[in-house]
Amino acid sequence: MRALPCALFALLSAGASAATITTVPEAAVKQAVALREQALKDGQAYALLESLTTEVGPRLAGGVNDQKARDWAVARFQALGYDKVWTEPVTYPKWVRRSESAALIAPFAQKLAVTALGYSPATPKGGLSAPVVLFDSLDALKAASSADVKGKIVFVNARMKAYRDGHDYGIGSAVRSRGPAIAAELGAAAFVLRSAGTDNHRLPHTGVTQWAEGGKRIPAAAVSAPDADLIAAAARRGRPVQMKLQLDCGIEGEYTGANVIAEIRGREKPDEVVVMGGHLDSWDLGTGAIDDGAGVAIGMAAGKLIGDLPQPPKRTIRVVAFANEEAGLFGGKAYAAAHKHEVAQHVLGSESDFGADRIWRLNATVKPEALPAIDAMMQVLAPLGVERGSGRGNGGPDLSPIHAEGMASLSLTNDGTRYFDIHHSADDTLDKVDPEQIAQNVAVYVSWAYMAAEADGDFGSAPGAFRQAGGED
């Protein structure tokens, strides 16, 4: 007799009724294995990503390629045979980038590789020149006084290291998103950071900033890692450092884009959906291959494999290409607002938004009675090198808002060792994606999505279901 999975044994030992336990039928497990093997040989995701990055290219939210990208997504979903394709509007501020430059002007002259940060205002016409004040961390900036920074260019030189789970991004993203507002309130003339990245290339990394409603805003930019080292070396000489910064950028009113949504309709429970996808927008320096064209392509390709089966799964497979994740999760928030009344019908969800290198970990936030179904998924995913994590699953950035409303969620972690070498920079291009690794991603997504769609029982989605600390694995 085969041993019971540990989660199922614990539930039965505790006296849980078998009727409350969510399981995956053996036939569905076998079909998931077949889909897994098919996905590993399937080049659809890479072909889709090649099409998106070549035919559309950079997809700055509200930019010249925004509508083109949505048209591309609608056409591809339709060509792939999805049963239903539609769009839902998403409105947000329209930020534009026109030009940018920076240079040290004292104690010696050096041009700098620089990029404006999202939502940065422009510098005065002709640029601004000011002394530079150096901080090694966000905490050091927080501890500064107005006298330290007033009228100066604040430069924060916080470093990130590469890790498989990418956890050091918490350092870089905090400096980038929160640092400009802190510096502005202290009276700084402008803000510059060492790029939130782990590379040593002379390519700056952009990204969004966060400003308090009605708060002061100052020009904000990032320099490449070698240029950050240059500024720090100049400061160590003990002589005043001055920089000239020239940014032509800013918000030009509002723009209405859209989430693009497609479905493979379920045969028995079409109103219950299993959700996956990625965000369609990207920053404008590269072509948005790893962030997040790959996620869109993975979801599209996984859904197509399920749609090509002789019989659709019991539940509907929904794939979403989200709008404007980069500048504030606007697509994810709009999706949650539009579908929060259907949260109980969102059976399980996960978004791909951490590149296309191999997925190595699964975290789940589901009701305890659904853990046996997660165990079944892990049996199928383990041969792909996927480990069971001990943390929470929040569904990924764009699905985190509807997860907060009560949708059961998975988080599937890619190997992020090199992700922040490329992320938000001009290096985010198709050549950074390995066809075999993106195929492994599709194999992971098609496996769990099909098994969730065929599961007997639910995963615990309900309004407010996962707001407390309990109920996660």
C-alpha positions as CSV (number, residue, x, y, z in Angstrom):
1,M,0.0,0.0,0.0
2,R,1.3,3.4,-1.0
3,A,2.0,5.7,2.0
4,L,-0.4,8.7,2.5
5,P,1.1,12.1,1.7
6,C,2.1,13.8,5.0
7,A,-0.5,16.6,4.8
8,L,-3.3,14.1,4.0
9,F,-2.2,11.8,6.9
10,A,-2.2,14.8,9.3
11,L,-5.7,15.8,8.3
12,L,-7.2,12.3,8.6
13,S,-5.4,11.8,11.9
14,A,-7.1,15.0,13.1
15,G,-10.5,13.6,12.2
16,A,-11.2,15.8,9.1
17,S,-14.0,14.5,7.0
18,A,-12.9,13.1,3.7
19,A,-15.5,15.2,2.0
20,T,-13.6,18.4,3.0
21,I,-10.3,17.3,1.5
22,T,-9.3,18.6,-1.9
23,T,-7.6,16.0,-4.0
24,V,-6.5,15.6,-7.7
25,P,-7.9,12.6,-9.5
26,E,-5.4,10.1,-10.7
27,A,-6.4,10.6,-14.3
28,A,-5.7,14.3,-14.0
29,V,-2.3,13.6,-12.4
30,K,-1.4,11.4,-15.4
31,Q,-2.6,14.0,-17.8
32,A,-0.6,16.7,-16.0
33,V,2.5,14.5,-16.4
34,A,1.9,14.2,-20.1
35,L,1.4,18.0,-20.4
36,R,4.6,18.5,-18.5
37,E,6.6,16.4,-20.9
38,Q,4.9,18.0,-23.9
39,A,5.7,21.5,-22.6
40,L,9.4,20.6,-22.2
41,K,9.6,20.0,-25.9
42,D,7.3,22.9,-26.9
43,G,8.9,26.1,-28.3
44,Q,5.7,28.1,-28.2
45,A,6.6,30.4,-25.3
46,Y,10.0,31.4,-26.8
47,A,8.3,32.0,-30.2
48,L,5.7,34.2,-28.6
49,L,8.4,36.1,-26.7
50,E,10.4,36.6,-29.9
51,S,7.4,37.9,-31.6
52,L,6.5,40.4,-28.8
53,T,10.0,41.8,-28.3
54,T,10.7,42.0,-32.1
55,E,7.4,43.2,-33.5
56,V,6.4,45.4,-30.6
57,G,9.6,46.0,-28.5
58,P,9.6,48.3,-25.4
59,R,6.2,48.7,-23.8
60,L,6.3,51.7,-21.5
61,A,2.8,52.1,-20.0
62,G,1.0,54.8,-21.9
63,G,3.8,55.0,-24.4
64,V,3.8,54.7,-28.2
65,N,3.8,50.9,-28.1
66,D,1.0,50.5,-25.4
67,Q,-1.9,50.0,-27.9
68,K,0.3,48.0,-30.2
69,A,1.1,45.6,-27.4
70,R,-2.5,45.1,-26.5
71,D,-3.4,44.6,-30.2
72,W,-0.6,42.0,-30.3
73,A,-1.9,40.2,-27.2
74,V,-5.5,40.0,-28.5
75,A,-4.4,38.7,-31.9
76,R,-2.1,36.1,-30.4
77,F,-4.7,34.8,-27.9
78,Q,-7.1,34.5,-30.8
79,A,-4.6,32.7,-33.0
80,L,-3.8,30.3,-30.2
81,G,-7.4,29.2,-30.1
82,Y,-8.6,30.7,-26.8
83,D,-12.4,30.5,-26.5
84,K,-12.9,34.1,-25.4
85,V,-10.7,37.2,-25.5
86,W,-11.5,40.6,-24.1
87,T,-10.1,43.7,-22.6
88,E,-10.9,45.6,-19.4
89,P,-9.9,49.3,-19.0
90,V,-7.1,50.5,-16.7
91,T,-6.4,54.2,-16.1
92,Y,-3.2,55.7,-14.7
93,P,-0.9,58.7,-14.9
94,K,1.0,58.9,-18.1
95,W,4.7,59.4,-17.5
96,V,7.0,60.2,-20.4
97,R,10.8,60.1,-20.8
98,R,12.3,62.4,-23.5
99,S,16.0,62.8,-22.7
100,E,18.5,62.5,-19.8
101,S,22.1,63.2,-19.1
102,A,24.4,63.6,-16.1
103,A,28.1,64.4,-15.4
104,L,30.5,65.1,-12.6
105,I,31.8,68.7,-12.9
106,A,34.0,68.7,-9.8
107,P,36.5,67.7,-8.6
108,F,37.0,66.5,-12.2
109,A,34.8,66.2,-15.2
110,Q,33.3,62.8,-16.1
111,K,30.1,61.9,-18.0
112,L,27.8,59.5,-16.2
113,A,25.5,56.7,-17.5
114,V,22.1,57.8,-16.1
115,T,18.4,57.1,-16.5
116,A,15.4,59.0,-15.1
117,L,13.2,57.1,-12.6
118,G,9.5,56.7,-13.3
119,Y,7.3,59.6,-12.1
120,S,10.4,61.8,-11.8
121,P,9.7,65.4,-12.7
122,A,12.0,67.2,-15.1
123,T,15.0,69.3,-14.0
124,P,14.8,73.1,-14.8
125,K,15.5,73.9,-18.4
126,G,19.2,73.6,-19.0
127,G,19.6,71.2,-16.1
128,L,20.7,71.7,-12.5
129,S,24.1,71.7,-11.0
130,A,24.7,71.2,-7.3
131,P,27.0,69.7,-4.7
132,V,26.6,66.0,-4.0
133,V,26.0,64.5,-0.6
134,L,26.7,60.8,-0.3
135,F,24.9,58.2,1.8
136,D,25.6,54.5,2.0
137,S,22.0,53.4,2.8
138,L,18.4,54.5,3.0
139,D,18.7,54.4,6.8
140,A,21.6,56.9,6.7
141,L,19.5,59.2,4.5
142,K,16.5,58.9,7.0
143,A,18.8,59.9,9.8
144,A,20.1,63.0,8.0
145,S,19.0,66.6,8.8
146,S,17.8,69.2,6.4
147,A,21.0,71.1,6.9
148,D,22.9,68.0,5.5
149,V,21.1,67.9,2.2
150,K,19.3,71.2,1.5
151,G,20.0,72.4,-2.0
152,K,22.2,69.4,-2.8
153,I,22.0,66.3,-4.9
154,V,21.4,63.3,-2.6
155,F,23.4,60.3,-3.8
156,V,22.6,56.9,-2.1
157,N,25.2,54.2,-2.9
158,A,23.5,51.1,-1.5
159,R,24.7,47.9,-3.0
160,M,22.8,44.7,-3.9
161,K,24.2,41.2,-4.0
162,A,22.9,38.4,-6.2
163,Y,20.9,35.6,-4.6
164,R,18.8,32.8,-6.0
165,D,15.7,34.2,-4.4
166,G,16.6,37.8,-5.2
167,H,16.0,39.0,-1.7
168,D,18.5,41.8,-1.9
169,Y,16.1,43.6,-4.2
170,G,14.4,44.7,-1.0
171,I,17.5,47.0,-0.5
172,G,17.6,48.5,-4.0
173,S,13.9,48.9,-4.5
174,A,13.4,50.6,-1.2
175,V,16.1,53.2,-2.0
176,R,14.7,53.8,-5.4
177,S,11.0,54.0,-4.6
178,R,11.2,55.8,-1.2
179,G,14.5,57.6,-1.3
180,P,13.5,60.5,-3.6
181,A,10.5,61.5,-1.4
182,I,12.6,61.4,1.7
183,A,15.3,63.6,0.1
184,A,12.6,66.0,-1.2
185,E,11.2,66.5,2.2
186,L,14.7,67.3,3.5
187,G,15.0,70.0,0.9
188,A,17.3,68.2,-1.6
189,A,17.6,69.6,-5.1
190,A,17.6,66.2,-6.7
191,F,18.1,62.5,-5.9
192,V,20.4,59.9,-7.5
193,L,21.0,56.3,-6.6
194,R,23.3,53.5,-7.4
195,S,21.1,51.4,-9.7
196,A,19.0,48.7,-8.1
197,G,20.8,45.9,-9.8
198,T,23.6,43.3,-9.2
199,D,25.6,43.8,-12.4
200,N,28.8,45.8,-13.0
201,H,27.8,46.9,-16.5
202,R,27.7,50.6,-17.5
203,L,23.9,50.3,-18.0
204,P,21.7,52.1,-15.4
205,H,18.5,50.5,-14.2
206,T,15.3,52.5,-14.1
207,G,12.2,51.8,-12.0
208,V,9.3,53.6,-10.3
209,T,9.4,56.1,-7.4
210,Q,6.7,56.7,-4.8
211,W,5.6,60.2,-3.8
212,A,3.3,61.2,-1.0
213,E,0.0,62.8,-2.2
214,G,0.6,66.5,-2.4
215,G,4.2,66.1,-1.3
216,K,7.2,67.8,-2.8
217,R,8.8,66.1,-5.9
218,I,12.3,66.5,-7.1
219,P,14.2,65.1,-10.1
220,A,15.2,61.5,-9.5
221,A,17.6,59.2,-11.5
222,A,19.8,56.2,-11.3
223,V,23.4,55.8,-12.4
224,S,25.1,52.6,-13.4
225,A,27.2,50.6,-10.9
226,P,30.6,51.7,-12.4
227,D,29.5,55.4,-12.3
228,A,28.3,55.0,-8.7
229,D,31.8,53.7,-7.9
230,L,33.2,56.7,-9.7
231,I,31.1,59.2,-7.7
232,A,32.1,57.4,-4.4
233,A,35.8,57.5,-5.4
234,A,35.5,61.2,-6.1
235,A,33.9,61.8,-2.7
236,R,36.6,59.8,-0.9
237,R,39.2,62.3,-2.1
238,G,37.9,64.8,0.4
239,R,37.2,67.5,-2.0
240,P,33.6,68.8,-2.8
241,V,31.8,66.8,-5.5
242,Q,29.5,68.5,-7.9
243,M,27.1,67.0,-10.4
244,K,25.1,68.4,-13.3
245,L,21.8,66.5,-13.9
246,Q,19.5,67.1,-16.9
247,L,16.2,65.2,-17.1
248,D,13.4,65.9,-19.6
249,C,10.5,63.8,-18.3
250,G,7.3,64.0,-16.4
251,I,3.6,63.2,-16.1
252,E,1.4,64.3,-19.0
253,G,-2.2,63.8,-17.7
254,E,-3.9,60.4,-17.6
255,Y,-4.0,57.4,-20.0
256,T,-6.5,54.6,-20.3
257,G,-5.0,51.3,-21.3
258,A,-6.4,47.8,-20.6
259,N,-5.8,44.3,-19.2
260,V,-6.1,41.7,-22.0
261,I,-7.8,38.6,-20.7
262,A,-8.4,35.2,-22.4
263,E,-10.1,32.0,-21.4
264,I,-10.2,28.3,-22.2
265,R,-13.7,27.5,-21.0
266,G,-14.2,24.7,-18.5
267,R,-16.5,21.8,-19.3
268,E,-18.3,21.4,-15.9
269,K,-17.6,24.5,-13.9
270,P,-17.0,27.3,-16.4
271,D,-17.6,30.1,-13.8
272,E,-14.8,28.8,-11.7
273,V,-11.4,30.0,-12.9
274,V,-7.7,29.1,-12.5
275,V,-5.7,32.3,-13.2
276,M,-2.2,32.8,-14.5
277,G,-0.4,35.4,-16.7
278,G,2.1,38.2,-16.6
279,H,2.3,41.9,-17.2
280,L,2.3,43.2,-20.7
281,D,4.0,46.6,-20.0
282,S,7.8,47.0,-19.6
283,W,10.3,49.8,-19.0
284,D,11.6,51.4,-22.2
285,L,15.3,50.9,-22.0
286,G,15.3,47.3,-23.3
287,T,12.6,45.3,-25.0
288,G,11.1,43.8,-21.8
289,A,12.0,40.2,-22.5
290,I,12.5,39.0,-18.9
291,D,10.3,41.7,-17.3
292,D,7.8,40.6,-18.2
293,G,7.3,39.5,-21.8
294,A,8.4,36.0,-20.6
295,G,5.5,35.9,-18.1
296,V,2.9,36.7,-20.7
297,A,4.4,34.2,-23.1
298,I,4.5,31.4,-20.4
299,G,0.9,31.9,-19.5
300,M,-0.2,32.0,-23.2
301,A,1.7,28.9,-24.1
302,A,0.5,26.9,-21.0
303,G,-3.1,27.9,-21.7
304,K,-2.8,26.8,-25.3
305,L,-1.4,23.3,-24.3
306,I,-4.5,22.8,-22.1
307,G,-6.8,24.2,-24.8
308,D,-5.4,21.7,-27.4
309,L,-6.5,18.7,-25.3
310,P,-9.4,16.6,-26.7
311,Q,-11.4,17.6,-23.7
312,P,-11.2,20.9,-21.7
313,P,-10.7,20.7,-17.9
314,K,-13.6,21.0,-15.5
315,R,-12.8,24.6,-14.7
316,T,-11.9,27.6,-16.9
317,I,-8.3,28.5,-17.5
318,R,-7.9,32.3,-17.5
319,V,-4.7,34.0,-18.7
320,V,-4.3,37.8,-18.1
321,A,-1.8,40.1,-19.7
322,F,-1.8,42.9,-17.1
323,A,-1.5,46.6,-17.8
324,N,1.1,48.9,-16.1
325,E,2.5,46.8,-13.4
326,E,5.8,48.7,-13.4
327,A,4.5,52.0,-12.2
328,G,2.2,50.8,-9.4
329,L,0.3,47.5,-10.1
330,F,-2.4,49.4,-11.9
331,G,-3.5,46.4,-13.9
332,G,-3.6,44.1,-10.9
333,K,-5.5,46.6,-8.8
334,A,-8.0,47.2,-11.6
335,Y,-8.5,43.5,-12.0
336,A,-9.1,43.0,-8.3
337,A,-11.6,45.8,-8.2
338,A,-13.5,44.5,-11.2
339,H,-13.6,40.8,-10.0
340,K,-13.6,41.0,-6.2
341,H,-17.2,39.9,-6.1
342,E,-16.0,36.7,-7.9
343,V,-13.1,36.0,-5.5
344,A,-14.7,32.7,-4.4
345,Q,-14.8,31.6,-8.1
346,H,-11.0,32.3,-8.5
347,V,-10.0,28.9,-7.4
348,L,-6.2,29.3,-7.5
349,G,-3.8,31.8,-9.2
350,S,-0.2,32.6,-9.9
351,E,1.6,35.1,-12.1
352,S,5.0,34.7,-13.7
353,D,7.0,37.9,-13.1
354,F,10.6,36.9,-12.1
355,G,12.2,36.2,-15.5
356,A,12.4,32.9,-17.3
357,D,15.2,31.0,-15.6
358,R,14.3,27.7,-14.0
359,I,11.5,27.6,-11.4
360,W,12.9,26.0,-8.2
361,R,10.4,26.7,-5.5
362,L,6.6,26.6,-4.9
363,N,4.9,28.3,-1.9
364,A,1.2,28.0,-1.4
365,T,-1.5,29.9,0.5
366,V,-4.5,27.5,0.5
367,K,-6.9,26.2,3.1
368,P,-5.4,23.3,5.1
369,E,-7.8,20.8,3.5
370,A,-6.3,21.6,0.1
371,L,-2.7,20.6,1.1
372,P,-3.2,17.1,-0.4
373,A,-3.8,18.6,-3.8
374,I,-0.6,20.7,-3.4
375,D,1.2,17.5,-2.5
376,A,-0.1,15.9,-5.7
377,M,1.2,19.0,-7.7
378,M,4.6,18.6,-6.0
379,Q,4.8,15.0,-7.2
380,V,4.5,16.2,-10.8
381,L,6.7,19.3,-10.3
382,A,9.6,17.6,-8.4
383,P,11.1,16.0,-11.5
384,L,11.4,19.6,-12.9
385,G,13.6,20.6,-9.9
386,V,10.9,22.3,-8.0
387,E,11.1,22.3,-4.2
388,R,8.3,22.8,-1.7
389,G,8.8,26.1,0.1
390,S,7.8,27.0,3.7
391,G,6.6,30.6,3.0
392,R,3.4,32.2,1.8
393,G,2.2,32.2,-1.8
394,N,0.7,35.6,-2.8
395,G,0.2,34.9,-6.5
396,G,2.8,37.3,-7.8
397,P,2.7,41.1,-8.1
398,D,-0.5,41.6,-10.2
399,L,-2.5,38.8,-8.6
400,S,-1.5,40.0,-5.0
401,P,-4.4,42.5,-4.9
402,I,-7.0,39.8,-5.6
403,H,-5.2,37.4,-3.3
404,A,-5.6,40.1,-0.6
405,E,-9.3,39.9,-1.3
406,G,-9.3,36.1,-0.6
407,M,-8.0,34.2,-3.6
408,A,-5.9,31.1,-2.9
409,S,-2.5,31.5,-4.4
410,L,0.8,30.0,-5.4
411,S,4.2,31.8,-5.7
412,L,6.6,30.1,-8.1
413,T,10.1,31.3,-7.6
414,N,12.5,31.4,-10.6
415,D,16.3,31.2,-10.1
416,G,17.0,35.0,-9.7
417,T,20.7,34.8,-9.5
418,R,21.2,36.8,-12.7
419,Y,17.8,38.5,-12.8
420,F,18.8,41.8,-11.3
421,D,21.8,42.0,-13.6
422,I,19.3,42.6,-16.3
423,H,16.1,43.9,-14.7
424,H,14.9,47.4,-15.7
425,S,18.0,48.0,-17.9
426,A,18.8,48.2,-21.6
427,D,20.1,44.6,-21.3
428,D,16.6,43.2,-20.9
429,T,16.4,41.7,-24.4
430,L,15.5,38.4,-26.0
431,D,19.0,36.9,-26.0
432,K,18.9,36.7,-22.2
433,V,16.2,34.1,-22.3
434,D,17.2,30.4,-22.7
435,P,14.6,28.4,-24.7
436,E,15.0,25.3,-22.5
437,Q,14.6,27.2,-19.3
438,I,11.4,29.1,-20.5
439,A,10.1,25.7,-21.6
440,Q,10.6,24.4,-18.0
441,N,8.5,27.4,-16.8
442,V,5.7,26.4,-19.1
443,A,5.9,22.8,-17.9
444,V,5.5,24.1,-14.3
445,Y,2.6,26.3,-15.1
446,V,0.7,23.9,-17.3
447,S,1.0,21.2,-14.7
448,W,-0.3,23.0,-11.6
449,A,-3.0,24.9,-13.6
450,Y,-4.4,21.8,-15.2
451,M,-4.4,19.9,-11.8
452,A,-6.1,22.9,-10.1
453,A,-8.7,23.0,-12.8
454,E,-9.4,19.2,-12.4
455,A,-9.2,19.1,-8.6
456,D,-12.1,17.6,-6.6
457,G,-12.8,20.3,-4.0
458,D,-11.6,23.9,-3.7
459,F,-8.5,25.6,-2.4
460,G,-10.2,27.9,0.1
461,S,-10.8,31.1,-2.0
462,A,-13.4,33.2,-0.3
463,P,-13.8,36.9,0.6
464,G,-11.2,37.7,3.3
465,A,-10.0,34.1,3.5
466,F,-6.3,34.8,3.8
467,R,-6.1,38.1,5.6
468,Q,-4.9,36.4,8.8
469,A,-1.6,34.6,9.4
470,G,-3.2,31.2,9.6
471,G,-4.2,28.9,6.8
472,E,-0.9,29.0,4.9
473,D,1.6,26.2,4.5
